[in-house]
Amino acid sequence: MTVEFPQREATPYPLGLRGTEHRPGNRNFMALVNPPPRLPEPRTTPWHRTTASVFNQQGSSCTAQSAIGVLTTLPFRYQFQPDRATYDTEAERHRLYLDAQAVDPWPGGEPGYEGSSTDAPFIVLRDRGVITGWRWLFGEAQLWEWVSFYGPAGVGTVWTDGMFDTDSQGYIHPTGFEAGGHAYEIAFASHTRTAYRIINSWSAQWGQLGRAWITRTEMAWLLAQDGEAVAVAL
């Protein structure tokens, strides 16, 4: 287990802790073992084009924002519709984040610690009957296959100074010093760009209306730095 609670005191946007808890049993819940029917070709229409919401995160609630972002994106969007009203305000998503902290796999550290594990909101949503479960994606190759052929995913990675702003082409780059940890949605795998489209939770003022690109190579590096990726069980 790797858990690092400290982060920079002043960052342009709220961040959480950086931590992973990959117990050996997690390997029994891999998303690409007995997966649902695979699309015959990589999806060419981005999943996120049917997602209207870019959330305006308040505080270090990114794991809950990421989880609800995944559920408001195809192919989950319409299945989630009856429960969506429960999580469509910032206060409700923040409440989910606080509930997720209660099921984190590590001790909470000091009272009021910032952040939670990437899968903790999915645990809460499963226990509430909103989803049937969640699965793990280990490494970038598995993430690429899942987002190409099955649906979006939530990831939690280190966030560096170079990732706060997009470049002129809309890409973020993990350069500079580590600023903290952050969870966000991977909504689309572009085989033309060899890159992922991410949806962030820092409002439409960030990046390209709340979105950005990141290359496969750079995502692979992020996941190798104790990053984690979670998919909803279809």
C-alpha positions in Angstrom: 0.0 0.0 0.0 1.2 3.5 -0.8 -0.6 6.4 0.9 0.7 9.9 1.0 -1.5 12.5 2.7 0.7 15.6 2.3 0.2 17.9 -0.7 1.1 21.4 -1.6 -0.8 23.9 0.5 -1.6 26.2 -2.4 -2.7 24.8 -5.7 -4.8 26.4 -8.5 -7.5 23.8 -8.1 -8.4 21.4 -5.2 -6.5 18.1 -5.0 -6.7 15.1 -2.8 -4.4 12.5 -1.4 -2.4 10.1 -3.5 -2.9 6.5 -2.4 -3.4 2.9 -3.6 -4.5 -0.2 -1.8 -4.2 -3.1 -4.3 -4.8 -6.1 -2.2 -4.0 -9.5 -3.8 -7.7 -10.2 -4.0 -8.3 -7.3 -6.3 -6.8 -9.4 -9.1 -10.0 -11.5 -8.8 -12.0 -8.5 -9.9 -10.3 -7.5 -13.2 -12.6 -5.8 -15.6 -11.2 -7.7 -18.6 -11.8 -11.1 -17.1 -15.2 -12.3 -18.4 -16.0 -8.8 -19.8 -19.3 -7.9 -21.4 -19.7 -8.2 -25.2 -17.0 -6.1 -26.9 -17.7 -3.6 -29.6 -16.6 -5.0 -33.0 -14.5 -1.9 -33.7 -13.0 0.9 -31.5 -15.7 3.4 -30.7 -15.4 6.4 -33.1 -18.0 8.6 -31.4 -16.7 9.8 -28.1 -18.6 8.5 -25.1 -18.5 11.9 -23.5 -20.4 13.6 -26.3 -23.6 12.5 -24.6 -22.4 13.8 -21.3 -23.6 17.3 -20.7 -22.2 17.8 -17.2 -18.7 19.1 -16.3 -18.9 19.4 -12.6 -17.7 22.3 -10.5 -15.9 20.5 -7.7 -15.7 22.2 -4.3 -13.1 20.8 -2.0 -11.2 17.5 -2.4 -14.2 15.5 -3.6 -12.7 14.4 -7.0 -13.3 10.7 -6.5 -17.0 11.2 -6.1 -17.1 13.6 -9.1 -15.2 11.1 -11.2 -17.5 8.2 -10.2 -20.7 10.2 -11.0 -19.1 11.4 -14.2 -18.6 7.8 -15.4 -22.3 7.1 -14.6 -23.5 10.1 -16.6 -21.6 8.9 -19.7 -22.8 6.2 -22.1 -23.3 3.3 -21.9 -24.3 4.0 -18.2 -26.1 7.3 -18.7 -29.6 5.9 -19.2 -29.3 3.1 -16.8 -28.3 5.6 -14.1 -31.1 8.1 -15.0 -33.5 7.1 -12.2 -30.8 7.7 -9.5 -29.2 10.7 -11.2 -31.3 13.3 -9.3 -29.7 12.1 -6.1 -26.3 13.2 -7.3 -26.9 16.1 -9.6 -25.9 18.9 -7.2 -22.5 19.7 -5.9 -23.7 19.3 -2.3 -25.0 15.7 -3.1 -21.7 14.7 -4.8 -19.8 16.1 -1.8 -21.9 14.1 0.5 -21.1 11.0 -1.5 -17.4 11.8 -1.1 -17.7 12.1 2.7 -19.6 8.8 2.8 -16.8 7.3 0.6 -14.2 8.3 3.1 -15.9 6.0 5.6 -15.0 3.0 3.5 -11.5 4.0 2.5 -9.1 1.0 2.9 -6.7 3.0 5.1 -7.1 4.8 8.4 -8.3 8.3 8.0 -5.2 10.0 9.3 -6.0 13.3 10.9 -9.7 14.3 11.2 -11.0 16.0 8.1 -8.2 14.6 5.8 -8.6 15.5 2.1 -9.4 12.9 -0.5 -10.5 9.3 -0.7 -9.6 6.1 -2.6 -10.6 6.0 -6.3 -12.9 3.0 -5.7 -14.5 4.1 -2.4 -17.4 6.0 -4.1 -18.1 2.9 -6.2 -18.3 0.8 -3.0 -20.9 3.2 -1.6 -22.9 3.2 -4.9 -22.9 -0.6 -5.0 -24.0 -0.8 -1.4 -26.9 1.6 -2.2 -27.9 -0.6 -5.2 -27.1 2.1 -7.8 -24.5 -0.2 -9.5 -24.0 -3.9 -9.3 -20.3 -3.5 -8.7 -16.9 -2.3 -10.0 -13.8 -3.8 -11.5 -10.1 -3.0 -11.6 -8.0 -2.1 -14.7 -4.3 -2.9 -14.2 -2.0 -0.8 -16.3 -2.5 1.4 -19.4 -3.0 -1.4 -21.9 -6.1 -2.6 -20.0 -7.4 0.9 -19.6 -7.0 1.5 -23.4 -8.9 -1.7 -24.3 -11.7 -0.9 -21.8 -12.3 2.7 -22.9 -11.9 1.7 -26.6 -14.4 -1.2 -26.6 -16.6 -1.0 -23.4 -17.1 2.4 -21.8 -15.5 5.1 -19.6 -13.4 4.6 -16.5 -12.4 6.5 -13.5 -8.7 6.9 -12.7 -6.7 8.3 -9.7 -3.2 9.4 -10.3 -0.5 11.8 -9.1 -1.1 15.3 -10.4 1.9 17.5 -11.3 2.4 21.2 -11.8 2.4 20.8 -15.6 -1.1 19.3 -15.6 -2.9 22.3 -14.3 -3.0 23.9 -17.7 -3.5 22.5 -21.2 -1.1 23.3 -24.1 -2.2 25.0 -27.3 -3.5 21.6 -28.6 -5.5 20.9 -25.5 -3.1 18.3 -24.0 -1.9 18.1 -20.4 1.6 16.8 -19.6 2.9 15.3 -16.3 5.8 17.6 -15.9 7.2 19.6 -13.0 6.8 18.8 -9.4 4.2 16.6 -7.8 1.3 18.7 -6.4 -1.0 16.0 -5.0 -3.4 13.3 -6.1 -6.5 13.7 -8.3 -9.3 11.5 -9.7 -10.9 12.1 -13.1 -12.9 10.4 -15.8 -11.4 8.8 -18.9 -14.2 9.3 -21.4 -12.8 8.3 -24.8 -9.8 6.6 -26.4 -8.8 8.3 -29.7 -7.0 5.8 -31.9 -6.2 8.7 -34.3 -4.5 10.8 -31.7 -3.2 7.8 -29.6 -4.6 9.7 -26.7 -7.3 9.7 -24.0 -10.0 12.4 -23.6 -10.4 13.2 -19.9 -13.3 15.0 -18.3 -12.2 16.9 -15.2 -14.3 18.3 -12.3 -12.9 21.8 -12.1 -15.7 23.5 -14.1 -15.8 24.4 -17.8 -13.2 27.2 -17.1 -10.5 24.6 -17.0 -8.9 23.1 -20.1 -11.1 22.8 -23.2 -14.5 23.4 -21.5 -13.5 21.2 -18.7 -11.8 18.6 -20.9 -8.3 17.8 -22.0 -6.2 15.2 -23.9 -3.4 13.1 -22.6 -1.2 10.7 -24.6 -1.1 7.0 -24.0 2.6 7.2 -23.1 2.0 9.8 -20.4 -1.0 8.0 -19.0 1.1 4.9 -18.8 3.6 6.8 -16.8 1.0 8.2 -14.4 -0.5 4.7 -13.8 3.0 3.4 -13.1 3.3 5.9 -10.3 0.9 4.0 -8.1 -2.1 5.1 -10.2 -5.3 3.1 -10.3 -8.2 2.7 -12.7 -11.7 1.6 -12.0 -14.5 0.4 -14.3 -18.2 -0.1 -13.5 -19.4 -3.7 -13.8 -21.6 -3.9 -16.9 
